[in-house]
Amino acid sequence: MADPKEVKRLEELAYEMRKKLINLCGAYDGVVHIGGDLSMTDLLIGLYHHGMRVDPSDIKSPTRDRFLLSKGHGAVCMYIAMCLRGYFDYDEIVKTYGRLDSAYGMHPCKIQLPGVECSTGSLGQGLAIAVGLAFSARQRKEAHRVFCMMGDGETCEGEVWEAANTAGSYKLGNLVGIIDRNKQLMTSFDGDYMRLEPYADKWRAFNWDVVELDGHDMGQIIDALDNLPPITNEKPTVLIASTIKGKGVSFMEKNVGWHAGALSKEDTEKAIADIEADYAGERSAA
Ligand SMILES: Cc1ncc(C[n+]2csc(CCOP(=O)(O)OP(=O)(O)O)c2C)c(N)n1
């Protein structure tokens, strides 16, 4: 059972991170993938600030856990989670985000930004790379885990399932998939066109252990990460985290118009007020 003090510490970080995301979005002269950033905020805080063995002062440590953001359009969310952990400077991210000469691109680049494990953005590829890293780690008898965050819409891509089958077949117990299951794709809801259910059963059919959780409940996130099986487990694990796209901002939540967008000054103020009210428990979820 998660320690209430740790739950509170991470909730505060997630609150701070949401406000930093909105402020960056408001300051940026272009669109940000804000809907899916807000849906995975709590998960990224749980990973970077609790569940993963990482050290910003030793980013090449061979024993570090590896994190791959397969839904690379959410890069800024990862930058801010890492910045709150001490990797990067927030003001520098805000100042340069999305510029051609910036290390903080709309999609993450491991060459430009040390600390990023994998360049992503073309959806569907991260899990296959994570499988390779996990397989290699096992061959070398290394003890770290490989974590791979995917969007649920992203898992419409066939390559994901080829990788999932490989991971299940090779019994990669050191591999952890995390699904940001916000039930929205880019411009539609799950089931409008593509249907993902029965989602958990699909992963089980590929020989994965499945943990279903509320991706906005920090206690559940901590418990899921603390109770991962040992890396010698006979199966990889997938955490299917039920989330809300745009979580915390009333006009974005479950609104397909907010997969990506730009925020006016008024939008920014309203979004910050919503996030503050949400955190204070004064606003009911959509
Ligand atoms: C191969 C590929 N096709 C299309 C896109 C454009 N694209 C960017 S985000 C997105 C929707 C992704 O949905 P989901 O994975 O559910 O992400 P989330 O809702 O969590 O943002 C699409 C189609 C892309 N980046 N890569």
The ligand as an SDF file (V2000), in Angstrom:
LIG
                    3D

 26 27  0  0  0  0  0  0  0  0999 V2000
    3.2960    6.6840  -37.8770 C   0  0  0  0  0  0  0  0  0  0  0  0
    2.5410    7.9210  -37.4750 C   0  0  0  0  0  0  0  0  0  0  0  0
    1.3210    8.1620  -38.0080 N   0  0  0  0  0  0  0  0  0  0  0  0
    0.6280    9.2820  -37.6600 C   0  0  0  0  0  0  0  0  0  0  0  0
    1.1710   10.1740  -36.7720 C   0  0  0  0  0  0  0  0  0  0  0  0
    0.3980   11.4570  -36.4150 C   0  0  0  0  0  0  0  0  0  0  0  0
   -0.1450   11.3850  -35.0580 N   0  0  0  0  0  0  0  0  0  0  0  0
    0.4210   12.0920  -34.0490 C   0  0  0  0  0  0  0  0  0  0  0  0
   -0.3630   11.8530  -32.5970 S   0  0  0  0  0  0  0  0  0  0  0  0
   -1.5210   10.8350  -33.2960 C   0  0  0  0  0  0  0  0  0  0  0  0
   -2.6270   10.2230  -32.4800 C   0  0  0  0  0  0  0  0  0  0  0  0
   -2.0690    9.3510  -31.4080 C   0  0  0  0  0  0  0  0  0  0  0  0
   -3.0750    8.8990  -30.5430 O   0  0  0  0  0  0  0  0  0  0  0  0
   -2.6460    8.2650  -29.1650 P   0  0  0  0  0  0  0  0  0  0  0  0
   -1.5490    7.3080  -29.3710 O   0  0  0  0  0  0  0  0  0  0  0  0
   -3.8580    7.7460  -28.5000 O   0  0  0  0  0  0  0  0  0  0  0  0
   -2.0120    9.5100  -28.4140 O   0  0  0  0  0  0  0  0  0  0  0  0
   -2.6320   10.4460  -27.2870 P   0  0  0  0  0  0  0  0  0  0  0  0
   -4.1360   10.4430  -27.4460 O   0  0  0  0  0  0  0  0  0  0  0  0
   -2.2560    9.8320  -25.9890 O   0  0  0  0  0  0  0  0  0  0  0  0
   -2.0030   11.7740  -27.5190 O   0  0  0  0  0  0  0  0  0  0  0  0
   -1.2550   10.6800  -34.6550 C   0  0  0  0  0  0  0  0  0  0  0  0
   -2.0710    9.8420  -35.5530 C   0  0  0  0  0  0  0  0  0  0  0  0
    2.4520    9.9030  -36.2450 C   0  0  0  0  0  0  0  0  0  0  0  0
    3.0570   10.7090  -35.3590 N   0  0  0  0  0  0  0  0  0  0  0  0
    3.1030    8.7630  -36.5950 N   0  0  0  0  0  0  0  0  0  0  0  0
  1  2  1  0
  2  3  1  0
  2 26  2  0
  3  4  2  0
  4  5  1  0
  5  6  1  0
  5 24  2  0
  6  7  1  0
  7  8  2  0
  7 22  1  0
  8  9  1  0
  9 10  1  0
 10 11  1  0
 10 22  2  0
 11 12  1  0
 12 13  1  0
 13 14  1  0
 14 15  2  0
 14 16  1  0
 14 17  1  0
 17 18  1  0
 18 19  2  0
 18 20  1  0
 18 21  1  0
 22 23  1  0
 24 25  1  0
 24 26  1  0
M  CHG  1   7   1
M  END
$$$$
